[in-house]
Amino acid sequence: MLIWIEVFATLLREIARALLVPLRLLLYLPARHHWRRAAREVLDTVAHETPPPVDEALAQFFAKAAPVRGDRPHLFLSAGEASGEGHAERLLRALGDDVRCTAFGGHRLAAAGADVRVQLSEHAVMGVFGVFRQLPLILGAVASYLRVLRNDRPDLVVLVDYPGLHVVLAKLAKRRRIPVLHYVAPQYWAWGPWRMRRYRRAVDATLTILPFETAFFRRFRIPAAYVGHPLLDGLASPPAIPAALARDDRPLLVLLPGSRKGEIGKNLPGLLRTAAAIRAAHGDLRVVLPHENPARTPLISALLAAAGAVEVEHHSGPLGPWLDRARLVLAKSGTGSLAACLHGAPTVIVYQLVGWLATLGYHNILSVPWIAAANLIAGHQVVPEHCFAGDDGWDRVRQSALALWPDGPERDAVLSDLAEVRRRLGEGGATARTAAIVRRFLGLLPTSAPARLEEAST
């Protein structure tokens, strides 16, 4: 009964916070130019700074380590969606049998040896309406989490991405003086930086996957370390080339409409029109829509059939081989678009806004000058990006795509800049570095371990 009282008290607090969002936005608007200047300063200077070593950056976090309570350290690990579960699974496999893990996630974490209490990543919740639709699941997850904190107290809570619910879980752990590490820091530096204060009270440290992010978090006195981007690990061990790719050597145009159902339905029609324009201007080429989630195949097939796009190939499986061969990629802003850039493929990035609220937010709340990770990493526009509402923006997308398809100075400049973006991200090994940080905190690294965790993870 006491657990459910705390669950509903937490729910009421979060509802009150949601109701205060319009007021917070109004208070933020007069200061938005200040935040934009601060973001611009960070992006301009971070490329010339050497980040502090991980031991130094996370000194406050490591100081909170305490002797473990059982024979093996007890780790609570949570992932709220498919991409986060991939990061969590790799982390748990890197830790191996040295830890006992209770988790929220899905079948991948279960296969890695976690005791999965709630299938959270199988029911990823996005947006206000998504929260209401999945409210029983969320309330049940919070209750299950509180039981774990009470009956089987973890030595460390590691939350992967998914900041909405995870910040709530972090605060519940902090009230019980259980240390919290957040892996894949939230993009508060881009949208609503006023949330940094609450985040600072919720977590003990955060691990970033983009090099400029740590400077933002350190400005708010949040211990933060850059561990590298997990996409780099995939580049180091590429999957086999699918037979469908090898059998056709025509120039390749790749379409990445997004990973969620709503994104695919919103972006795919415009991407198909742009692909048709490129085909009309440049003759015979191959248009491919690869997707990593086979559950999206029925939706994609239905949309392609409805558009009469019989020439567009849809393949499920890893994106990497297709991106390696792509002459051009048209991608919705997100992980897929950064993956395309890291594979060295010239990319046109789109983000279609839906509704007046999203449009208002883009023009008044966004504090960084670009939405594409490649542009933010470089500190200037490397690849064209188009954020728009309505169909008019697709005209600009088409113009950018037609300019980048042929050889010439514009394409050469993009290729050169993408090589610099790849260099700035550094080496792979994000999972190994994160595992070394967790091991250090849990006392699993020997006392003679190297002074720098960068060395311990190699």
N, C-alpha and C positions, 0 to 999 in steps of 0.2 A: 504493500500500500504506500509506504514512504517513497518508494521509487517512482510510482506513478504520480504522486503529488509533485515530485521534482520534475518529472517529464512535462506535466501540464503547466507548471510554473515557468519552465524554459520556453514552452510554446507561447505563453502569454507575453513573455519578454520579447520574443522574436516578432510577434505581431505588433507590439508597441513600437519596436524599432522600424518595422516596415511602414507603419503609419507616419512615422517621423521623417521618412525619406524625402517627401516633397519640401519640408522645411529645411532639411539639410542641403538640398539642392539650391534653394533660394539663398541660403547663407554662403554657399560655395561660389555662386556666380560672380559676386564682386571680386573674389580672390582668384578667379580662374586664370587671369593673365600672369599673376605671380607664379602659380604652379607651372604654367607653360614655360615661363622664363627659367624656372628651376630645372625643369626637365631638359630644356635645351642646353643648359650649362652642363648638366651631367653627361648628356650624349656627346657634347663637344670635347669634354675633357677626359672621359673614361678611357678612350683609346690610347691616351698617352700616359696612363697611370699603371703602375704595377700593383695588382691586388695583394693584400697581406696574405701570408701563408695561412692555411686552414687552422692550424693550432692557435694562431694569434687571433684570427677573425672570430673563432668560436670559443675563446677562452672562458667567457662567462657561462656558456652552456656546459663545457666540460667541468667547470667548478661545481656544478650541481649534481654530479655523479655520486652515487652512494653504493655501498656493497649490495650485491643482489641477494634476494631473499631465499631462493631455492637452489637446487643443484645446478640448474641452468637458468640463465636470464630469461625472463618472461617479456616478450615483445608483443604489444598490440599494434597491428598494422591494418590500415584502412585505405581502400581505393573505391571511389564512387562511380567510375566509368571505365570503359574498356581500355583506353590509352593509359590511364593511371594504374589499372590492374597489371598491365604489361610491365610498367616500371616496378611495381610492388613485387611481382613474381620474380623478376630478375634479381631484385635486392634480396628476397628471401632465399633464393637458390644460392646467392653468393655467401650468405651467412651460414647456410647449411645446418647441420645438426647442433651447432653450438648454441642455438637459441630455441626456445619453445614459443610458438607463435599462435596467438588468437587473432582472428581477422574478420573484417567486413570486406567482401569482394565478390568473387565468383569462382567458376570452375578452375581457372588457372591458378589461383592461390591455393585452392584445395589440392590440386595436383602437385603443388610445390611443397605440401606438407603442413599447411596452416589448418587450424581448427576454425573453419568459416562459420560464424554465427548468423550472419545476415547476408543474403545474396544482393548486396548493394549495387555492385557494378552491372548486374543483369537488369537493373531498373533505373538507369541513370535519369536523374531529375534535373530539368532545365527550366528556368523561368518561374514566375509567380504562379501561373496556372498549373504548371507541372508539379509544383510543390503541393498545391491543393489536391490534385488528382492522386498523388502518392502519399497523402498525409498519414494514413494508417501504417504504411511501410516505414515512414520516417519516425513516427512516434514509437513504433515497435523497436526500431533500431536504437533509438536513444535509451529506451528502457533496457534493452539487452546490454548496451554499452555500460550503463550504470551498474548492472549486476556484475559485469566483469570487473569494474573498478572496485566494487565493494567486496566481492567474494574471491577474486583471484587477481589481486592488485598487480598491474604490470610494472616492470622496472623502467620501461620507456614506451611512450606512445609515438608512433611514426605515422603521420597522415600524408597521403600522397595526392597532391593537386586538389581539385574539387573544394574550393575554399568556403562555399556557402555553408554546407552542413559541417565541414571539418573545423571551421572556426568555433562553431557551437560545441563540438566534441572536445576541442582543445581547451575551451574555458571550463568545461566540466572536470577535465583532468587537472587543470591548474588549481582549481578550488581544493582539490585533494592533495596538492603538492606532488603530483606525478609529472615528471618532465615530459615536454612535448617538442618533437622535432617535425617540421613541415618540409617535405621534399617536393619540389616543383612549386616555387613561390607564386602567390597570386599576382595578377597584373594590376594591383591597386595603383601602381605608379602611372598607369594609363587611364583608368576609369575610377574616379572617386577617391583621390588620395586621402581624403579625410578619414577613410576607414583604416589607415595605417595605425592610428592610436589604439583602436580596439584590437587590432591584430597584435600589436606589441604586448598587450596585456594577456593575450591568449596563448602565445607560443614562446618557447625558450630560445629557439633558433630556427632559421629558415635556410634552405638550400636552393640556390638559383640555378637555372639552366641557360640563362642568357648572361653574357659577361657584364653588361652595363647595369643589371638589376641590383647587384649588391650595394652599389653606391646609393641608390634610392633608399634601401632599407637601413643602411647605416646612418643616414641622415635622421632617421627616427629612432636611433639607438636600439635597433633590432639586430642581434648578432646574425650575420649572414655570410655565406661562403658560396663561391661559384664552383660547382662540381663538374661542369661540362654538360653538353646537351646529349641526351640518350640517343638521338638520331646518329650521332657520330659513331656509336658502337656498331650500328647496322652497316655503316659504310666500311668499317674495318672487316666485317665478315659478310660479304654480300651473298644473297641467296642464288640458287642455280638459275640460269637463264631459261625461261619457259619456252617450250617448243613453238608456241604461237608467235613469239617474238622473233625467233631465229629464222622462221620460214619466209619472211617478207622484209626486204631491205628498203622499201620506199621511205621517204621522209616522214617522220612520225610527229603527229600533233596529239598531245595528251590532255585530257579533260579531267579535272579534279573538282567536282561540284560540292564536296564536303562529305562528312561522315554520318551526320544525323539525317533522319528522314526529312525534316523540315527544310534543311539546307539543300538537300538534293532536289526536292521539288521546286524550291525557289530559284536555284541557280542554273539548273540544267537546261531549261529552254533557251536562256540567253547565251549560254556556252555553245549550244548547238547552232544557233544563228551565226555566231562568230566563226565557228568552224566552217560553216557553209560559205561564208564570205572569203575565208582564206583559200578554200578549195577552188572557188570561182576565180580568184586572182592568180593562183599559183599552180593550178593543174593537179596532176595526180599526186595524192598524198594519202597517208593512212591516219585515220582518226580513231583513237583508242581511249576507252574509259576504264581504267583499272580500279579495283576497289578491294580493300583488305577484308571487309566483312561480308561473308557469303549471305548473311541474313538480309542484306540490302539488294540482292540479285533480283527478286521478284519486282520490287519497286522500280529499279533502274530499267529492267526489261520492259515494264509497262510504260514508262515514260518515253523510252526510245521508240516503242511501237506507236504510241499516240502521236509522236512528232513525225512519224514516217522516216526516221533516221536509220534506214536499213544499212547504210554504209559505215555506221559507228560500231566498233567492236567493244564488247564488254567482257572483261576478264577479271575474275576474283583471284586474290593472292597478293604477294608482296609487290609494293610499288617500285622498289629500287631498280630492277632491270629495265622497266619501261622508262623511268626517268633518266637512266643512263643513256638511253638511245634517243631521247626526245630532242627534236629540233626546237620545239616550243611547247610550253605548258601554259594552259589557262586554268587558274586555280582559285578557289575560294580561300580567303585569308585564313591561315591556321597552320597546324602542324604539317599538312600536306604541301602547302606552298613553300614552307621553309625547307622541307625535304627536297623539293624540286630544285631550289636554289643551291643547296649543298651538293647536289649531284651535278651542278654546273649547267643546268638547263635554263636558258632565258625564259622568264616567267612573267605573265601578266596576271596581277592579283586583283580579285574583285571581292567586294563586300557589299551586298545589296541590303539596304535598310528597309524594314517593313514597319509602316505606321509612323505617325507624327512624333511619338515619344522617342523612338530610336533616332529619328532625324534630329530632334532637338538635342538629344544626348550627344550625338556625334559632333554637332557644331558648338556645343557649350560645355560639355563635361570632359571630353577627351583632352588630356593634358600633354600628349606627345604629338610631334608633327606628322608621324606616319603610323599606319596600323601594321604594316608588313614587318616581320621580325628581321628580315634581311636588311631593310632600310634602316631600322633602329640600330642594328649591330654596326653597320657601316657609318652611321652618323650623317648620311645623306641618301638621297633617292638613288638606289641601285637598279631596281626594277620598277616598272610603272605599276601604280596601284590606283584603283578607282573605287571609292566608297560613294554610293548614290542610292536614291530612292526613285522608284519608277523605272520605266524602260529606256528613258533618254540616255542614261549612263552607259548603256550597252554600245551606243555609237562610239563613245570614247574608247571603250574596251576594244572594239573592232579596229579602230585607227592604230592603237598601240600594237595590237597583234600583227597587223599588216606591215607596220614599220620594222618589227623585230624578226619577221620570217626570213627575208632575204639577207645575204651577206652584205656587209657595209659597215661604216663607222659606228652607227648606233648599236648594232649587234655586237661589234667588237668591244665597245666600251662596257656593255653589260657583262660580257664574258670575263673581262678583266676584273671588274668590280666584284663579281661573284667569287672569283678566286681569292680576293682579299677578305670577303666575308668568311669564307671557309677557314682562312688562316687565323682570323681573329677569334674564332670559336675555340681554337686550340685542339688538343688531342682528345680522342675518345677515352672511355673509362669512367663515365659518370656513375655507373652502378658500382664499380670497384671502389671509387672514392667515397661514395655514400656508405657502402658497407664498412669501410675502414673507420669512418666517423662513428657509426653505430657500435662497432666493436670497441673502439677506444672508450666510448661513454660507458659501455657495459663491462669494462674491465677485461675484455677478451684479447687485447693486444698485450704482448709480453712487456715487462718493464724496460727491456732493452730495445724496444721498438724505436725506429728512427724518429728524430725530433719533428720531422715534417710528415704529415699524413699523406702528402703528395707522393712521398717515397714509399710509404706503407701500402699504397694502393696499386703499385706497379709490380 
